[in-house]
Amino acid sequence: MTMKKNFSQLLAATAIVMASLTSAPAAMAHGAAEPAHGGVVQTASDLSFELVATADGAAIYIVDHDEDADASKFGGKVTVLNGTEKAEAPLKSAGGNKLEAKGVKLVKGTKVVALITTNSKKTVTVRFTVK
């Protein structure tokens, strides 16, 4: 009888632990941040990137753990796909946490692939769809 009681207690304890694990909220270290400049935000390599259409191209703002990143330490290029049209432009520091690409056009539905290189020569690929 004691063995049955211990087994029943073990089953009950296991059921309680399993129920608490499935109902606990998932811990999220990072998530897509809200856009600070009215653009589209994506996260890659623990950094947040916000793509914003500008009058003469595009801007990408970089945030590292809620702090503006130094854009002078980044570079790269963007590839912009508007339907069957494809354009590329270099990304250059524009002060603060902003990179700029001139001569590209962003409209609703535009797909953008940004290849962003850090000063340590690590390349981060970030994909956006303009809303």
FENCOR-V269222 format. One record per run of one state. SS is the DSSP state (2 for helix, 1 for strand, 0 for the rest). FROM is the first residue (numbers start at 1). TO is the last residue. If there is no record, write none. Layout:
BEGIN
ss = {SS;SS}
from = {FROM;FROM}
to = {TO;TO}
END
This chain:
BEGIN
ss = {0;2;0;1;0;1;0;1;0;1;0;2;1;0;1;0;1;0;1;0;1;0}
from = {1;2;24;40;45;47;55;57;65;67;69;71;74;83;85;94;98;103;111;119;123;130}
to = {1;23;39;44;46;54;56;64;66;68;70;73;82;84;93;97;102;110;118;122;129;131}
END
